[in-house]
């Protein structure tokens, strides 16, 4: 994204003028023995001048382009409520993400567009984690990321969803525990965020995600698979922080699968256990 100087530009334009005796050709002195040589030097100087001018023009254009690109990442432009979701989907702001954590989940987000996007990304990670499959942990997560007015209703819905039939469908035991010798994987990884709407105390943010779900282990009948989906979260500024009012999910956008061969169950289990997650910031 940054521009670098091109060492190939310049040519003879960076060389100094020739030194030595100065010769002057008078207009009526056609017999001057230096006439032809002087015309040759004048032609060479013209080419040098054109080259120098060309280099200066290129450098000025490069500087102008770099300055224009740098201004696109300014905090003021991204924060502007007049243009939510501007075309800066992956550009970091450099703003500190959060001031702390609550129950292991990032909290203390700024009351800005960036703060709302950071909150939505971190809430997506928490709501898609393997802790959601354990009742006590699930309740803690929901009470942390949801607004008080929405937490109780969501708790009831999730308690109905995380039931024995669902646990069996993902390869777990009926009580939600992991079979011996297996590693249960449920992880959401935000790829990018976009503000759909931003007002004084509310924001609607889309979080494009990829996810991992399944059992890693020898003989697993539910191997870990990937998915792509977009979460839409409506947030409210509550008790000096962003909290979730509603959330919805739709499939995609999904890229074409690459040609990287699938890793073995041992490698997947080791990766999930060995690589921790992040606190996400916009």
C-alpha positions in Angstrom: 0.0 0.0 0.0 3.0 2.2 0.5 4.9 3.7 -2.4 8.6 3.3 -2.7 11.2 5.3 -4.7 12.1 3.8 -8.0 15.8 3.7 -8.4 15.5 3.2 -12.1 14.3 6.7 -12.8 16.7 9.6 -13.4 19.2 8.4 -16.0 21.5 11.1 -17.1 19.3 13.7 -15.5 21.2 13.3 -12.2 24.6 14.1 -13.7 26.1 17.5 -13.3 27.0 19.7 -16.3 30.3 19.2 -18.0 33.3 21.1 -16.7 36.1 22.7 -18.7 36.7 25.6 -21.0 33.6 27.5 -22.1 33.4 28.1 -25.9 31.2 30.9 -27.4 30.0 30.7 -31.0 29.2 34.1 -32.5 26.4 34.3 -35.0 28.6 35.6 -37.9 31.4 33.2 -37.2 30.5 30.3 -39.5 34.1 29.2 -39.7 34.4 28.5 -36.0 35.9 25.0 -35.6 33.8 24.5 -32.5 30.4 25.2 -34.1 29.4 21.6 -34.8 30.7 20.4 -31.4 28.7 23.1 -29.6 25.5 22.1 -31.4 26.0 18.6 -30.3 26.4 19.7 -26.6 23.3 21.8 -26.9 21.3 18.8 -28.1 22.6 16.7 -25.2 21.6 19.4 -22.6 18.1 19.5 -24.0 17.7 15.8 -23.5 19.0 16.1 -20.0 16.5 18.9 -19.2 13.6 16.7 -20.5 14.7 13.8 -18.3 15.0 16.0 -15.2 11.5 17.5 -15.8 10.1 14.0 -16.3 11.6 12.8 -13.0 10.3 15.8 -11.1 6.8 15.2 -12.5 6.8 11.5 -11.5 8.0 12.3 -8.0 5.3 14.9 -7.5 2.7 12.6 -8.7 3.9 9.8 -6.4 3.9 12.2 -3.4 0.4 13.4 -4.2 -0.9 9.8 -4.5 0.7 8.8 -1.2 -0.8 11.8 0.6 -4.2 11.0 -0.8 -4.0 7.4 0.2 -2.9 8.3 3.7 -5.8 10.6 4.3 -8.2 7.7 3.5 -7.3 6.0 6.8 -7.8 9.1 8.9 -9.8 8.6 12.1 -12.1 11.5 11.3 -13.1 10.1 7.9 -14.0 6.7 9.4 -15.9 8.2 12.3 -18.0 10.4 10.1 -21.7 9.5 10.7 -22.5 11.0 7.3 -20.8 8.2 5.4 -21.2 4.9 7.4 -19.5 1.8 5.9 -17.0 3.8 3.8 -14.7 1.7 1.6 -12.1 1.0 4.2 -13.0 -2.6 5.1 -9.6 -3.7 6.3 -7.7 -0.5 7.1 -6.8 -0.4 10.8 -7.3 2.9 12.6 -4.5 2.7 15.2 -7.1 3.5 17.9 -6.7 1.4 21.1 -9.4 -1.2 20.9 -10.7 -1.5 24.5 -9.9 -0.4 28.0 -10.4 -3.8 29.7 -12.3 -7.1 29.8 -15.4 -8.4 31.5 -15.6 -12.1 32.0 -12.7 -12.6 29.6 -14.5 -10.7 26.8 -13.3 -7.3 25.7 -15.2 -4.3 27.1 -14.8 -0.6 27.4 -15.3 0.3 23.7 -15.2 3.8 22.4 -18.4 5.5 21.5 -17.4 5.7 17.8 -17.9 3.8 14.6 -14.6 2.0 15.2 -15.7 1.2 18.8 -19.0 -0.3 17.6 -17.2 -2.4 15.0 -14.6 -3.6 17.5 -17.5 -4.6 19.9 -19.4 -6.5 17.2 -16.3 -8.4 16.2 -15.4 -9.5 19.7 -19.0 -10.3 20.5 -19.1 -12.5 17.4 -16.1 -14.4 18.7 -17.6 -15.0 22.1 -21.0 -16.1 20.8 -19.4 -18.5 18.5 -17.0 -20.1 21.0 -17.0 -23.6 22.4 -18.0 -22.1 25.8 -21.5 -21.6 24.4 -22.0 -25.3 24.6 -21.7 -25.3 28.4 -24.8 -23.8 30.1 -23.0 -21.8 32.9 -20.5 -20.4 30.5 -23.2 -19.6 27.9 -25.2 -17.6 30.4 -22.1 -15.6 31.4 -21.3 -14.7 27.8 -24.9 -13.7 27.0 -25.1 -11.5 30.1 -21.8 -9.8 29.1 -22.4 -9.1 25.5 -26.2 -8.5 25.4 -28.1 -5.5 26.6 -30.0 -6.2 29.9 -33.3 -5.8 28.0 -32.4 -8.5 25.5 -30.4 -10.9 27.6 -33.2 -12.9 29.3 -35.1 -13.6 26.1 -32.0 -14.8 24.3 -31.0 -17.0 27.2 -34.3 -18.8 26.9 -33.9 -19.3 23.2 -30.4 -20.5 23.4 -31.2 -23.0 26.2 -33.7 -24.5 23.9 -31.3 -24.7 21.0 -28.3 -26.1 23.0 -30.1 -29.4 23.7 -29.2 -33.1 23.5 -30.2 -33.4 19.8 -28.1 -30.5 18.8 -25.1 -31.8 20.8 -25.4 -35.1 19.1 -25.6 -33.4 15.7 -22.1 -31.8 16.2 -20.6 -35.0 17.7 -20.9 -34.3 21.4 -22.5 -36.4 24.1 -26.1 -35.7 25.1 -24.9 -33.6 28.0 -22.7 -31.5 25.8 -19.4 -33.0 26.9 -16.7 -34.1 24.5 -16.1 -37.8 23.8 -12.8 -39.3 25.2 -9.8 -38.8 22.9 -11.5 -36.0 21.0 -11.0 -32.2 20.9 -14.2 -30.2 20.3 -13.7 -27.2 18.0 -16.0 -24.2 17.7 -14.4 -21.0 16.8 -15.5 -17.8 14.9 -12.9 -15.7 13.2 -14.0 -12.2 12.0 -12.6 -11.3 8.6 -14.0 -7.8 8.4 -16.6 -5.4 9.7 -18.9 -2.8 8.2 -21.1 -0.2 9.7 -24.6 -0.2 8.2 -26.0 2.5 10.4 -24.6 4.7 13.2 -26.5 7.1 15.4 -25.8 8.7 18.8 -26.6 5.7 20.9 -27.1 2.9 18.4 -25.2 1.2 15.6 -25.8 -1.7 13.2 -22.7 -3.6 12.3 -22.1 -6.5 9.9 -19.3 -8.9 10.7 -18.1 -11.2 7.9 -16.8 -14.4 9.5 -15.3 -17.8 8.9 -15.9 -20.5 11.4 -14.6 -23.9 12.5 -16.9 -26.6 13.9 -16.4 -30.3 14.6 -14.5 -32.9 16.5 -10.8 -33.4 16.0 -9.5 -36.8 16.8 -8.8 -40.2 15.3 -12.0 -41.8 14.1 -14.1 -38.7 14.5 -17.5 -39.0 12.8 -17.8 -35.1 12.8 -14.5 -33.8 11.5 -13.8 -30.1 11.8 -15.2 -28.1 8.8 -15.2 -24.5 7.8 -18.1 -22.2 7.0 -18.5 -18.6 5.9 -21.3 -16.4 7.2 -22.2 -12.8 8.0 -23.5 -11.7 11.3 -25.6 -8.5 11.6 -25.6 -7.0 15.1 -27.7 -4.1 16.3 -25.9 -2.5 19.2 -27.0 0.0 21.9 -24.8 2.3 24.0 -25.6 1.0 27.5 -23.8 1.8 30.8 -20.9 3.5 28.9 -20.3 0.6 26.6 -21.7 -1.1 23.5 -24.1 -4.0 24.1 -26.0 -6.2 21.7 -29.7 -5.8 21.2 -30.3 -8.2 18.3 -28.2 -10.4 16.1 -29.0 -12.4 12.9 -26.9 -14.6 10.6 -26.8 -15.4 6.9 -24.5 -17.6 4.8 -21.6 -16.2 2.8 -19.9 -14.5 1.1 -17.9 -17.7 0.7 -14.7 -17.9 -1.4 -13.7 -20.8 -3.7 -12.0 -23.5 -1.7 -8.2 -23.6 -2.2 -6.1 -26.6 -3.1 -4.5 -26.9 0.3 -4.9 -30.5 1.4 -6.8 -31.1 4.7 -4.7 -31.6 7.7 -4.9 -34.7 9.9 -7.0 -34.8 13.1 -3.9 -34.5 15.3 -2.7 -31.4 13.5 -6.1 -29.7 13.8 -6.4 -30.6 17.5 -2.8 -29.3 18.2 -3.5 -26.1 16.3 -6.7 -25.4 18.2 -5.1 -26.1 21.5 -1.9 -24.2 20.7 -3.1 -21.1 18.9 -5.1 -18.7 21.0 -7.6 -16.1 19.8 -7.3 -12.3 19.6 -9.0 -9.2 20.9 -10.3 -7.6 17.7 -10.0 -3.9 16.9 -11.3 -1.8 14.0 
